[in-house]
């Protein structure tokens, strides 16, 4: 099935098709894997609604074409990095088990970026959890996160970060990331906090500085 063909709504529930917003090959710009090449799959649809979100166009899943997971795989062609990052929107609004199964059979390493606001589906090699104060994450996401990334726009976000850090598993990597629109204001606060609490690391949206997707 291609993007222009009719689809059965049950296929969306089963994860056989997904509302594909965009897919592209680039460098990871944030968090633990910053600077590494990866193929990005952005799934449309999000009900979390962060007011500072820089991809608000992803929120309405109805405007993005239901695309079969096999077509998504075909669109990737030869991915030399062997790493795929599934992001959104909020990708866990959908059943990602079939997508993961198809990509895993192709020998790819799968990374998930999520707020954790929906139950976990699929099998992942890396989970980046970026929870929001107004929509706490599901426990299984907290338990399985490899990376905790908190977006900071004021001091209350750092307090939230510490609450989440007390719940993730041992060995989870901890990151504070300035919200882009107020980065100049909050950066000194984050730097000072990390110097006093070195278990945390700084994450920057380096792809914006590099002017890449």
N, C-alpha and C positions, 0 to 999 in steps of 0.2 A: 504493500500500500504506500502511495506517495502522499504528499501533503495536500494535494488537490482532490483526492478521492474522499467520498463519504466514509464516515467511520461509525462504528457502533459505540454508543455511550458506555456500554459495559467494558469495552476495550480500554477506555480511560480509567475506569475503576480498577481494572486488572493490571494497569501499567503497561499494556501493550502499545499504547500510544501516549505521548506526552505533549503538552503545549510548548513547543520549542520556540523560545524568543530569539536566541542567537547561539551560534557556536563558532569558535575561532581558536587559532593557535597563537599563544603569546607567552609571556612570563608571569609567574605568580607575583603579585605585587604586595601581598600582605602576609604577616604572620611568620610561622616557622619556616616555610618553604619559599620565602621571598627570593626572587631572582632566578628560580628554577623554571625551565620551559615546561609547559603543560598545554593540553587541549582543554578548552573550557566549554561546557554545555550549560547554558543558562535556561532554566525552566521558568516559564511565565506563571504568574499567580502568587499572590501574597496577601494574607489577612492580618499580618502583624502591623504594618503601616507606620514605620518609624518616620517621624516628620522630617528628619534630615537625610532620608534615603536618597542616594544619587541615581537610582534606577527605578524611579516611581512608575515609569512606563511598563515595568514588569508586573505591576500589581494585578491588572485585569487579564486573567488568563484567556478570556473569550476572544481577544484580538490576536492571539498567537496560534498558528496552525497546529492542529493535532498531527503529530508526526510519529510514525512507527519507530520503535527502538532499532529495528534493522536499518531503516533509512538513516537514523542518527549515526549508526555505526558506519554506514557507507559514506556519509558526508565527511567523516574524519579522514578517509583515505589512509595514507601511511603516516602515522603519528610517530615521529622519531623519538619523542621524549618518553613514550610508553606510559605517560601519566595523564589521567583525565580528572578534571575538577568539575564536579556537578554543583551548581550554584543556582541562585534565583534573583529575585523572588524568594519564595520559601519552597525549596524542592520537596520537602517531606510532606507537603500537602497531597502528594501522589504516592502511589505504591511504586517504589523504585527497585523492587526485587528483580523484575524481568530485565530492566536496563542493566543492573549490576551483573546478572548472569550472562547476558550477551557480551558485555565488555570484558568480563573476567575470562570468558572462553577465548577471547582474542589476546590474552596475556597482558592485559593492561592493569596498571596500578590505579585504584580508584580513591579519590579524595572527595569528601563531602563538606560543604560549607552550609551551616544551618543555624537558625536561632534556637532550635530545639523545641519549638512551639507545637510540633506535631510528633506523633509516635515514630520511632525509628523503623525504617524498612530498608532492605538491601544489605549487602555484605561489603564492608569498606576496609581499605588499608589505612585510611587516615580520616579522622573526624575533627573538623574545626568547629567548635561550639561558640557561637557569639550570642548569648542570651540577652534578653531585654527585660528591664525592671517591670514593665507593665504586662509582660507575657512570659511568666517563668517557664523554664524548660521542663520537659518530661524527665523523670528520674533515669530512664535508661540512657538518655543522651548525656547526662551528667556522669553516669558511671562509665561510659565508653569513650568519652572525649579524649583525644590525644592532645588537643590544644584548646585552651580557653582564651578567647579574644574579646575583650570588653571595649566597646566604643565609649570614649570619655568626652563629655561636653561640659561637665561641672564636677564638683567634689563628690556629689552624691553617687556618681557613677563609679568612683573609686571605692566607696563604701559597699556598693553592690558587687563590685569585682571581688572584694575580700570575702563576702558572704558566699559567692560562687566558688572561690578558691578553696574554701573550707569543705566543700562538698565533692569536688572532683577527685579522681583517683590519684594515688601517688605516682609521680612521674609525668603527670599532665603538664604541658608547657604553658606558662602564664604570660599573657600579653596585654598591655594597655595601648590603645590606639586612639589618637586624637581625632575627634570628629572634624572632617575636612574644613567646614565653613568657619570653625572657630579654632583652628589648629594653632595659630600664632598666640592666642590667649591661653590655651590650656597646655601647650607644650612645656612651658617652664614648670607648671605644677606637676605634670607627669614625670619630668626629668628628676625633680626634687624628690618625688615619692619613690621612684625606682632606686635612687641613690640610698634612700633610707630602708628600702625593702627590696633587696637585690634578687629575691626569688622571681620578681617580675622582670619582663623585658619590654622594650619599646617596639611597637609595630607601626610602620608608616605606610601610607598608600603610595608606595614608590612608583606604581604604574602611572599615577597622575603626574608625578615629577618627570617621569620619562616620556610622557605623552604617548602611551601605548594603551591598547584596550585592556 
